[in-house]
Amino acid sequence: MTVEPSAAAPALQAMLEARTVAVVGASAQPGSFGAELLRQLRVGGFDGAIYPVNPNYTEIDGLACVSSIEAVPEPVDLAILGVGNGKLEAILRSAGRSGARSAVICASGHAVEGEPAPQLPERLQAIAGEYGMAICGGNGMGFINVERRVRATGYSQDPGLLPGPVTFLTQSGSSFSALLRNRRGIRFNVAVSGGDELVTTMAEYLEYSLGLESTRVVAILMETIRAPERFRRALELAAARDIPVVALKVGHGEYARRMVTAHSGAIAGEDAAYEALFEHAGVLRVRTLDELVDTVELLCAGRVAAAGGLATLHDSGGERTHLIDVASACGVPLAVISETTKARLADVLGPGLPPVNPLDAWDTSGTAHEVFTKCLQALHDDPDTALVAFAVDLVADERDDVYPAVALDTAAATTKPFAVLCNLRSAIDQDKANVLREGGIPVLEGTETGVRAIGHLLARRDFRLRRLTGIEPPTVDSRRAEYWRARISSGQIGEAAAMDLLAAYGIPTVRCVEVGDRESALEAAATIGWPVALKTAAPWIAHKTERDGVRLDLADETAFRRAYDDIASRLGPRITVAAMIQPMPGAVEMHLGIVVDGQFGPLVVVAAGGLLVEALDDRRVAIPPIGVDGAHAMIARLRISRVFDGLRGRPPVDRIAVASALSALSALAVELGDVLEAVDINPLIAGPQGCMAADALVIPSQRVMGT
């Protein structure tokens, strides 16, 4: 994945690093929005030129006031528009004519029901385009560049904000204020509440933040992507620069299942494109804001997870068991400690405490500091320990005053990631937590959110390792691609043609022939060899079983004629004759597919197959191309993959064969994704000696068919 750096647009840089600011709608009335716009600029330490704009004043708080933006004596980098929707269009145009390079729209900028086109959002976009302006908003809370001391917001924020290593980009207003007011010591260089992103999108803010030397972590709260290709490039740039991105994606968006006849679209679901994109770029996806801040705090500590799993030390047997349950549910592996480590633990543990991981090391002998530090060091030194958590409750109890000292001493003596993991957020003594945070130790506030944050740190480790191996770009066979592009674009692609397509890309398929009458069907069956399968080839039927259009294991002409006549009488004479796959002990039915997303293009899907294809929520989705190793990793994360190892004495499934087929399908997606709507391989029969596509469906793009 090679990524060229993207330079931030000059207008966006002028906005976020403004030196001259006009505040339109500034006010001297205490508590008003216009007064807060001015106050935020000043309490934030802005040392550039400020021009209040309001015809009702000559001076506000010692600043000379002008009647209109045209009266500002110099072009401004940033115009903050603290006015309602009714005045937005005229004032934005005046700002553009006056040379303003950017603007923050504080109002919603929403369209009005019943208003003729172009509506307000489109008119504002046109003005910004005409004058080359960057626009933050509307319907957001503006931005704060803490490093540059620029506050373009009308909402009260902490006057003592200090710059830090985190960029926060959100399409939500409330989360903007919430994270800026966090009590955990997480500090930001830039925070942007872009709202509806009428002009300037999250992709551009992300590009800007990745160009800052101070950015070590990017946190994102998003509802949708408005510039998908640019956003993808920005995420790839973050991966190339080794800057972790933590994302909370809310809502399911507007994923368009244009071809509901394809199982792949239904399996992938509305969220598939984001899942695939985040996996592709190594984005750490969280479920809640609490999980987001736990993850950000852990990442900001800067230590990189080693090989292995999580090791934890507890002062409670019940909470130890609770963590084991949570780690299992979250898929976070626990370190399997060695006999040497167990011996080190046994030397210092009290009676009745087994030397295991997770470890209950509760000690009442008065030597808790020594016991805990020695145990934590032993866990840390184990070769299977990726990171260590001191899982205790930092409550306001003098008996637990030893815990901060234990944590600080352990952090100073170790190199792997180390955190304090608290089980109950509401019980945390903030004074103790602050002591630890000032010492560079993350304090994770909640068992589940903390364990999930640890899982994200491990996922980041694994993503970085995968990047080191790289992804070999697929070799494009231009002649093959041209041939199949023409065939697909011509219209109907029946099952036999679909099988030929798969075979052309190296995916094993059953032998099949499409014919138009009974005698030709009999000849095909004799050539293929009995027994055979007979399936309707009516072009208007996508899923044959649902229309009773399939007959299996036809062993002779009599059975074949009877089956053909029945299907032909109901569904028409066109028939596909296919070889029957010989029974394979331990075989598993899988689904492989392609679905083309409107924003990100083709996605590759792997899932449980056969009748389970839509019944089980067990699938993985990825952006192609995928190498065999990547395909193997996708399959391994399916729940059904456990069946691949063989059950009750059955032989294991050939995982490499299935991974090779999935990788080959991804090459097909790369070459032909522009002319496809969807591809289904269901089922792919996977057995001990390989795999084979037993049925396939190819749906051409409506775009290339001219409809």
C-alpha positions in Angstrom: 0.0 0.0 0.0 2.0 3.0 -1.3 0.6 6.4 -0.4 1.8 9.8 -1.5 1.4 12.5 1.1 -1.3 15.0 0.5 -0.7 18.7 1.1 -3.4 20.5 3.1 -5.3 22.9 0.9 -4.1 26.5 1.5 -7.6 27.7 2.3 -8.0 25.0 5.0 -4.6 25.9 6.5 -5.6 29.6 6.5 -8.7 28.6 8.4 -7.2 26.4 11.0 -4.1 28.6 11.5 -5.8 32.0 11.0 -3.9 35.2 11.8 -6.8 37.6 10.9 -10.3 36.8 12.0 -13.6 38.6 11.4 -16.4 37.8 13.8 -19.7 38.5 12.1 -22.5 38.9 14.6 -20.1 39.8 17.4 -22.0 41.3 20.4 -21.3 43.1 23.6 -24.3 41.6 25.3 -23.1 39.2 28.1 -24.1 35.6 27.6 -25.0 36.0 23.9 -23.7 33.8 21.2 -21.9 36.7 19.5 -20.2 37.6 22.8 -19.0 34.1 23.3 -17.5 33.9 19.9 -15.3 36.9 20.8 -14.6 35.6 24.3 -13.4 32.2 23.1 -10.9 33.8 20.7 -9.5 35.9 23.5 -9.5 33.4 26.4 -7.7 30.9 24.1 -4.8 33.4 23.7 -5.3 34.3 20.1 -2.7 37.0 19.3 -3.7 37.8 15.7 -6.0 40.6 14.4 -9.7 40.4 15.5 -12.4 42.4 13.7 -15.8 42.4 15.3 -18.5 42.9 12.7 -21.8 44.4 13.8 -23.5 47.7 12.6 -24.9 48.3 16.1 -21.6 48.9 17.8 -18.5 51.0 17.3 -16.5 49.1 19.9 -16.8 45.8 21.7 -14.6 45.0 24.7 -11.9 47.4 23.5 -12.0 46.2 19.9 -13.0 48.6 17.1 -16.2 47.3 15.5 -17.0 47.6 11.8 -20.4 47.7 10.2 -19.9 45.0 7.6 -17.3 42.5 6.5 -16.6 44.7 3.5 -15.5 47.4 5.9 -12.7 45.2 7.4 -9.5 47.0 6.4 -7.7 43.8 5.2 -8.6 40.5 3.8 -9.2 38.0 6.6 -8.0 34.4 6.9 -11.2 33.4 8.7 -14.7 34.8 8.8 -16.8 33.4 11.7 -20.4 33.7 10.8 -22.4 34.0 13.9 -25.7 34.7 12.1 -28.8 32.8 11.3 -29.7 30.9 8.1 -31.6 33.9 6.6 -28.4 36.0 6.4 -25.9 33.3 5.6 -25.9 33.5 1.8 -25.5 37.2 1.5 -22.8 37.5 4.2 -20.8 34.5 2.9 -20.8 36.1 -0.6 -19.7 39.4 1.0 -16.9 37.6 2.8 -15.8 35.9 -0.4 -15.8 39.2 -2.4 -13.8 40.8 0.4 -11.1 38.2 0.1 -11.9 36.0 3.1 -10.1 32.6 2.6 -12.4 30.6 4.8 -15.5 30.7 7.0 -17.1 28.9 10.0 -20.9 28.6 9.6 -22.4 28.4 13.0 -26.0 28.1 11.9 -27.5 24.8 10.5 -27.4 25.9 6.8 -30.2 23.4 6.3 -32.5 23.3 3.3 -36.1 24.6 3.7 -38.9 22.2 2.8 -40.7 23.5 -0.3 -38.0 25.9 -1.3 -37.2 25.7 -5.0 -33.8 24.4 -6.1 -31.0 25.2 -5.7 -31.6 25.2 -1.9 -29.5 27.0 0.7 -26.8 24.3 1.1 -26.2 24.2 -2.7 -26.0 28.0 -2.9 -23.5 28.1 0.0 -21.4 25.5 -1.7 -21.5 27.4 -5.0 -20.3 30.6 -3.3 -17.5 28.7 -1.5 -16.5 27.2 -4.8 -16.6 30.5 -6.6 -14.2 32.1 -4.1 -12.1 29.0 -3.2 -13.1 29.2 0.4 -12.8 26.4 3.0 -15.9 26.1 5.1 -16.3 24.5 8.6 -20.0 23.5 9.2 -22.8 24.2 9.0 -24.6 22.6 11.9 -21.4 22.1 13.9 -19.6 23.7 16.8 -16.6 25.0 14.9 -13.0 24.2 15.7 -10.2 24.8 18.2 -6.6 24.7 17.1 -5.0 24.5 20.6 -1.5 24.7 19.2 -2.1 27.8 17.2 -4.5 29.3 19.8 -7.4 29.7 17.4 -10.8 29.2 18.8 -13.6 29.4 16.3 -16.6 28.4 18.4 -19.4 30.1 20.2 -19.6 27.5 22.9 -17.8 27.9 26.2 -14.7 25.7 26.6 -12.1 25.3 29.2 -9.9 28.4 29.1 -6.9 26.3 30.3 -6.7 23.9 27.4 -3.1 22.9 26.7 -1.8 21.4 23.4 -1.3 17.7 23.1 -0.8 14.8 20.7 -4.4 14.0 19.8 -6.5 15.2 16.9 -10.3 14.9 17.4 -12.6 15.1 14.3 -16.3 14.8 14.8 -19.6 15.3 13.0 -21.2 15.7 16.4 -21.3 18.9 18.4 -21.8 17.5 21.9 -18.9 15.1 21.7 -16.7 18.0 20.7 -17.3 19.7 24.0 -17.3 16.4 26.0 -13.9 15.3 24.8 -12.4 18.7 25.2 -13.6 18.7 28.8 -12.3 15.2 29.7 -10.8 14.9 33.1 -8.3 12.2 32.0 -5.5 14.6 30.9 -6.0 13.7 27.2 -4.8 16.8 25.3 -5.5 17.9 21.7 -3.6 19.8 19.1 -6.7 20.3 16.9 -10.4 19.5 17.5 -13.0 20.0 14.8 -16.8 19.8 14.9 -17.5 19.8 11.1 -21.2 19.2 11.4 -22.8 18.6 8.0 -19.5 19.4 6.1 -21.1 21.5 3.4 -17.8 22.2 1.8 -14.7 21.0 3.8 -14.9 17.3 4.7 -13.4 15.1 7.4 -10.9 13.8 4.9 -9.4 17.2 4.5 -9.2 17.8 8.3 -7.5 14.4 8.6 -5.0 15.2 5.9 -4.1 18.4 7.7 -3.7 16.7 11.1 -1.4 14.1 9.6 0.9 16.9 8.5 1.4 18.1 12.1 4.5 16.9 13.9 2.5 16.8 17.1 -0.1 14.3 15.9 0.4 10.9 17.5 -3.3 9.7 17.6 -6.4 10.7 15.6 -9.8 10.1 17.2 -12.9 10.3 14.9 -16.7 10.3 15.6 -18.5 10.0 12.3 -21.9 9.3 10.8 -21.1 9.1 7.1 -18.3 9.8 4.6 -18.8 12.7 2.2 -15.6 12.3 0.2 -15.0 8.5 0.2 -12.0 8.2 -2.1 -10.2 11.1 -0.4 -11.0 9.8 3.0 -9.7 6.4 2.1 -6.4 8.0 0.8 -6.1 9.9 4.1 -6.6 6.8 6.2 -3.9 5.0 4.0 -1.7 8.0 4.6 -2.2 7.6 8.4 -1.2 4.0 8.1 1.9 4.8 6.1 2.9 7.4 8.7 2.2 5.0 11.5 -0.4 7.2 13.2 -3.2 5.2 14.7 -6.8 6.3 14.0 -9.5 5.4 16.5 -13.0 5.6 15.0 -16.6 5.6 16.5 -18.9 5.1 13.5 -22.5 5.6 14.4 -25.5 4.7 12.4 -25.7 2.4 9.4 -25.6 5.0 6.7 -27.2 4.7 3.3 -25.6 1.5 2.0 -27.4 0.8 -1.3 -28.3 -2.8 -1.9 -29.0 -2.1 -5.6 -29.0 -5.8 -6.3 -30.9 -7.5 -3.6 -31.0 -10.7 -5.7 -27.3 -11.3 -4.7 -26.8 -12.9 -1.3 -23.4 -11.1 -1.0 -25.1 -7.8 -0.5 -27.4 -9.1 2.2 -24.6 -10.9 3.9 -22.3 -7.9 3.9 -24.9 -5.7 5.4 -25.2 -1.9 5.4 -22.0 -1.4 7.4 -19.8 -3.6 5.2 -18.0 -0.8 3.4 -16.9 0.8 6.6 -15.8 -2.5 8.1 -13.7 -3.3 5.1 -12.2 0.2 4.8 -11.2 0.2 8.5 -9.7 -3.2 8.2 -7.8 -2.2 5.1 -6.3 0.9 6.7 -5.8 -0.5 10.3 -8.4 1.8 11.8 -9.3 0.8 15.4 -13.1 0.8 15.5 -14.7 1.4 18.9 -18.3 1.0 20.1 -18.7 3.8 22.6 -17.1 7.1 23.6 -15.8 5.5 26.8 -14.1 2.9 24.8 -12.7 5.6 22.5 -11.1 7.6 25.3 -9.7 4.4 27.0 -8.1 3.4 23.6 -6.8 6.9 22.9 -5.2 7.1 26.4 -3.6 3.7 26.0 -2.2 4.7 22.6 -0.9 8.0 23.8 1.4 6.2 26.3 3.4 5.2 23.2 4.5 1.7 24.1 4.1 -1.0 21.4 2.6 -4.4 22.3 5.0 -7.3 22.1 4.1 -10.8 20.9 1.6 -12.8 22.9 -1.4 -11.8 25.0 -2.5 -9.9 28.0 -1.2 -10.5 31.5 -3.1 -9.1 34.5 -2.6 -8.9 38.3 -5.6 -8.5 40.6 -6.4 -8.0 44.2 -9.7 -9.9 43.9 -10.6 -13.4 42.8 -14.1 -12.3 41.7 -12.8 -9.5 39.6 -10.1 -11.7 38.2 -12.8 -14.2 37.0 -14.8 -11.3 35.6 -11.9 -10.2 33.5 -11.4 -13.7 32.1 -15.1 -13.6 31.0 -14.8 -10.2 29.5 -11.5 -11.0 27.7 -13.1 -14.1 26.2 -16.2 -12.2 25.0 -14.0 -9.5 23.5 -11.6 -11.9 21.8 -8.6 -10.6 23.7 -6.0 -13.4 24.2 -4.5 -14.0 27.6 -0.8 -14.7 27.9 0.1 -18.3 28.5 2.9 -17.9 31.0 5.9 -20.3 31.2 6.9 -22.7 34.0 9.8 -20.3 34.8 7.4 -17.4 35.3 5.1 -19.6 37.5 8.1 -20.5 39.6 9.0 -16.8 40.0 5.4 -16.0 41.1 5.2 -19.0 43.5 8.3 -17.6 45.3 6.5 -14.4 46.4 2.8 -15.4 46.5 1.0 -16.0 49.7 -0.4 -19.4 50.6 -3.4 -20.7 48.5 -2.7 -18.3 45.6 -1.9 -20.2 42.4 0.8 -18.8 40.1 -1.3 -18.4 37.0 -2.4 -15.7 34.6 -4.6 -13.7 35.3 -3.1 -13.6 38.7 -4.9 -13.0 42.1 -2.1 -11.7 44.3 -4.1 -10.3 47.2 -1.7 -10.1 50.2 -2.5 -9.1 53.8 1.0 -9.6 55.3 2.0 -5.9 55.0 4.3 -6.6 52.1 1.8 -5.9 49.3 4.2 -3.4 47.5 6.9 -6.0 47.2 4.6 -8.8 46.3 2.7 -6.8 43.6 5.8 -5.3 42.0 7.7 -8.6 41.9 4.6 -10.4 40.4 4.1 -7.7 37.8 7.7 -7.8 36.8 7.6 -11.6 36.5 4.4 -11.3 34.3 6.0 -8.6 32.2 9.2 -10.7 31.6 7.3 -13.7 30.3 7.9 -14.2 26.5 4.2 -14.6 25.8 3.2 -11.4 27.6 2.3 -8.6 25.1 1.3 -6.1 27.8 0.5 -6.0 31.5 -2.5 -4.5 33.3 -2.6 -3.9 37.1 -6.3 -4.6 37.5 -7.3 -2.9 40.7 -9.9 -0.4 41.9 -8.4 3.0 42.7 -10.8 3.8 45.5 -10.4 6.5 48.1 -9.2 4.1 50.8 -6.0 4.5 52.7 -5.5 0.7 52.7 -5.1 1.0 48.9 -2.6 3.9 48.9 0.1 1.5 48.0 -1.4 0.9 44.5 -0.1 4.2 42.9 3.4 3.5 44.2 3.3 -0.1 42.8 2.1 1.2 39.4 4.7 3.9 39.2 7.6 1.6 40.2 6.4 -1.0 37.7 6.1 1.4 34.9 9.7 2.7 35.6 11.1 -0.9 35.5 9.3 -2.2 32.4 9.3 -1.6 28.6 6.1 -3.3 27.4 2.8 -1.5 27.6 1.6 -1.1 31.1 -1.8 0.2 32.4 -3.9 0.3 35.5 -7.3 -1.2 34.7 -10.2 -0.2 37.0 -13.4 -2.2 37.1 -15.9 0.5 38.2 -15.6 4.0 36.7 -17.7 5.7 39.3 -15.5 4.4 42.2 -12.2 5.8 40.8 -10.4 8.3 43.1 -9.4 11.0 40.7 -6.5 12.2 42.8 -4.9 8.7 42.6 -5.7 8.5 38.9 -4.1 11.9 38.3 -0.9 10.9 40.0 -0.6 7.9 37.7 -1.5 9.8 34.5 1.1 12.5 35.4 3.6 9.6 35.6 2.6 8.5 32.1 0.5 5.5 33.1 -2.8 5.0 31.4 -5.8 4.5 33.7 -8.5 2.5 31.9 -11.9 3.3 33.3 -14.0 0.1 33.1 -13.4 -3.6 32.7 -15.0 -4.0 29.3 -13.9 -0.7 27.7 -10.4 -1.2 29.1 -10.1 -4.8 27.8 -11.4 -3.6 24.4 -8.8 -0.8 24.4 -6.2 -3.5 25.1 -7.6 -5.5 22.2 -7.2 -2.5 20.0 -3.5 -2.1 21.0 -3.0 -5.8 20.0 -4.9 -5.3 16.8 -2.6 -2.3 16.0 0.4 -4.5 16.6 -0.9 -7.2 14.2 -1.8 -4.6 11.5 1.8 -3.2 11.7 3.2 -6.7 11.2 1.0 -7.3 8.2 2.1 -4.0 6.7 5.7 -5.1 7.0 5.0 -8.1 4.7 3.2 -5.9 2.3 0.5 -6.9 -0.3 1.6 -8.0 -3.7 -0.4 -6.1 -6.3 -2.4 -8.4 -8.5 -1.0 -9.1 -11.9 -3.6 -7.7 -14.3 -4.2 -9.9 -17.3 -5.4 -7.2 -19.7 -6.5 -9.7 -22.4 -8.5 -11.8 -19.9 -10.1 -8.6 -18.3 -11.0 -7.2 -21.8 -12.7 -10.5 -22.8 -14.7 -10.8 -19.7 -15.6 -7.2 -19.4 -17.2 -7.4 -22.9 -19.1 -10.6 -22.0 -20.4 -9.2 -18.7 -21.3 -5.9 -20.3 -23.3 -7.7 -23.0 -26.0 -8.7 -20.5 -27.0 -12.1 -19.3 -24.4 -14.2 -17.6 -25.9 -17.6 -16.8 -24.5 -20.2 -14.4 -22.3 -21.9 -17.0 -20.8 -18.6 -18.1 -20.3 -17.7 -14.5 -18.5 -20.9 -13.9 -16.3 -20.2 -16.9 -15.5 -16.8 -15.5 -14.5 -18.3 -12.1 -12.3 -20.9 -13.8 -10.6 -18.2 -15.8 -9.4 -16.7 -12.6 -8.2 -20.0 -11.2 -11.2 -20.9 -9.0 -12.0 -24.6 -9.2 -15.5 -25.2 -10.5 -17.8 -28.2 -11.3 -18.2 -29.0 -14.9 -21.5 -27.6 -16.3 -23.2 -26.9 -19.6 -26.2 -24.7 -20.5 -28.6 -26.0 -23.1 -32.0 -25.1 -24.5 -33.8 -28.4 -25.0 -34.2 -31.9 -23.5 -32.1 -33.8 -26.1 -29.2 -31.4 -25.8 -29.5 -31.7 -22.0 -29.3 -35.5 -22.3 -26.2 -35.4 -24.5 -24.6 -33.0 -22.0 -25.4 -35.3 -19.1 -23.9 -38.3 -20.9 -20.7 -36.3 -21.7 -20.3 -35.1 -18.2 -21.1 -38.5 -16.7 -23.8 -39.7 -14.3 -25.0 -38.7 -11.8 -25.7 -35.1 -12.6 -27.5 -32.0 -11.3 -30.1 -30.3 -13.3 -30.9 -26.6 -12.7 -33.1 -24.1 -14.4 -31.2 -21.5 -16.5 -34.2 -19.1 -16.8 -32.5 -15.7 -16.9 -35.1 -14.1 -14.7 -34.4 -16.6 -11.8 -31.4 -15.8 -9.6 -32.0 -18.3 -6.8 -33.0 -21.6 -8.3 -33.8 -23.5 -5.2 -36.4 -21.0 -4.1 -38.3 -21.6 -7.3 -38.0 -25.4 -7.1 -35.7 -25.3 -10.0 -33.0 -27.8 -8.9 -32.8 -31.6 -9.1 -29.7 -33.4 -7.7 -28.2 -36.9 -8.1 -30.0 -37.8 -11.3 -28.4 -41.2 -12.0 -30.0 -42.2 -15.4 -32.0 -41.0 -18.4 -35.4 -41.9 -16.9 -34.9 -39.8 -13.8 -33.3 -37.0 -15.9 -36.2 -36.8 -18.4 -38.8 -36.7 -15.6 -36.9 -33.9 -13.8 -36.3 -31.9 -17.0 -39.9 -32.1 -18.1 -41.1 -30.9 -14.7 -38.8 -27.9 -14.5 -39.2 -27.0 -18.1 -43.0 -27.0 -17.8 -42.8 -24.5 -15.0 -39.7 -22.4 -15.6 -38.9 -22.8 -19.3 -36.6 -25.1 -21.4 -33.2 -23.5 -20.7 -31.3 -25.8 -18.4 -27.9 -26.1 -16.8 -26.5 -29.6 -16.5 -23.7 -29.9 -13.9 -21.5 -32.7 -12.5 -22.3 -33.8 -9.0 -19.6 -33.3 -6.5 -18.6 -36.6 -4.9 -19.3 -36.7 -1.2 -16.3 -35.6 0.9 -16.1 -36.5 4.6 -15.7 -33.4 6.6 -16.7 -31.0 3.8 -17.9 -27.6 4.7 -20.1 -25.3 2.6 -18.8 -21.8 2.2 -20.0 -18.6 0.5 -17.6 -16.4 -1.4 -18.8 -13.2 -3.0 -18.3 -9.7 -4.4 -20.6 -6.8 -3.7 -19.9 -3.4 -5.3 -20.4 -0.5 -2.9 -21.4 2.9 -4.2 -18.7 4.7 -2.3 -15.7 2.4 -2.1 -16.2 0.0 -5.1 -15.9 -3.8 -4.9 -15.8 -5.6 -1.6 -15.0 -9.3 -1.2 -17.1 -11.4 1.2 -16.5 -14.7 2.8 -19.2 -16.4 5.0 -20.8 -19.7 6.0 -22.5 -21.1 2.8 -25.4 -23.2 1.7 -28.6 -22.7 3.6 -26.8 -20.9 6.4 -25.6 -18.0 4.1 -28.0 -15.4 5.5 -29.1 -17.2 8.7 -25.7 -16.7 10.5 -24.1 -13.4 11.3 -20.7 -14.9 10.5 -18.9 -13.1 7.7 -15.8 -11.1 6.9 -15.6 -8.3 4.3 -12.5 -6.8 2.8 -11.3 -4.3 0.1 -9.5 -6.2 -2.7 -6.8 -7.2 -3.5 -6.2 -9.8 -0.9 -3.2 -12.1 -0.8 -3.5 -15.7 0.2 -2.2 -14.9 3.7 -4.8 -12.1 4.1 -7.6 -14.4 2.9 -6.4 -17.0 5.3 -6.6 -14.5 8.2 -10.2 -13.5 7.1 -11.3 -17.1 7.1 -9.7 -17.8 10.5 -11.8 -15.0 12.1 -15.1 -16.8 11.0 -16.8 -18.8 13.7 -17.4 -21.6 11.2 -13.6 -21.8 10.7 -13.5 -24.0 13.8 -15.2 -26.7 11.8 -12.3 -26.6 9.4 -10.1 -28.4 11.9 -12.3 -31.5 11.8 -15.0 -32.7 14.2 -15.5 -36.1 15.7 -12.7 -37.7 13.8 -13.5 -36.1 10.4 -10.4 -34.9 8.4 -9.6 -31.1 8.5 -10.6 -28.9 5.6 -7.9 -27.6 3.2 -7.7 -24.0 4.5 -5.1 -23.0 1.9 -7.4 -24.0 -1.0 -10.2 -21.9 0.3 -7.9 -19.0 0.9 -6.5 -19.3 -2.6 -10.0 -19.2 -4.0 -10.9 -16.1 -2.0 -7.6 -14.4 -3.1 -8.4 -15.3 -6.7 -11.9 -13.9 -6.4 -10.3 -10.6 -5.1 -8.2 -10.5 -8.3 -11.4 -10.8 -10.3 -12.9 -8.0 -8.3 -10.0 -5.7 -9.0 -10.1 -6.4 -12.8 -13.8 -6.4 -13.3 -15.4 -4.6 -10.4 -16.3 -1.7 -12.6 -18.7 -3.8 -14.7 -20.1 -5.9 -11.8 -22.9 -5.4 -9.3 -22.4 -8.6 -7.4 -20.9 -12.2 -7.6 -22.1 -15.1 -5.5 -20.3 -18.5 -5.1 -22.7 -20.5 -3.0 -21.8 -23.0 -2.1 -18.1 -23.4 -2.4 -17.6 -27.0 -1.2 -14.4 -27.1 0.9 -12.9 -30.5 1.7 -9.7 -32.2 2.8 -8.3 -32.2 -0.7 -9.3 -28.8 -1.9 -12.5 -26.9 -2.8 -14.9 -26.4 -5.7 -17.5 -23.9 -6.6 -20.8 -25.8 -7.0 -23.0 -22.8 -8.0 -22.4 -19.2 -9.1 -24.3 -16.1 -9.8 -22.9 -13.1 -11.7 -24.9 -9.8 -11.8 -23.7 -7.2 -14.3 -23.7 -3.6 -13.3 -26.9 -1.8 -14.4 -24.6 1.1 -15.4 -22.7 -0.8 -18.1 -25.9 -2.4 -19.4 -27.2 1.1 -20.1 -30.3 0.8 -17.8 
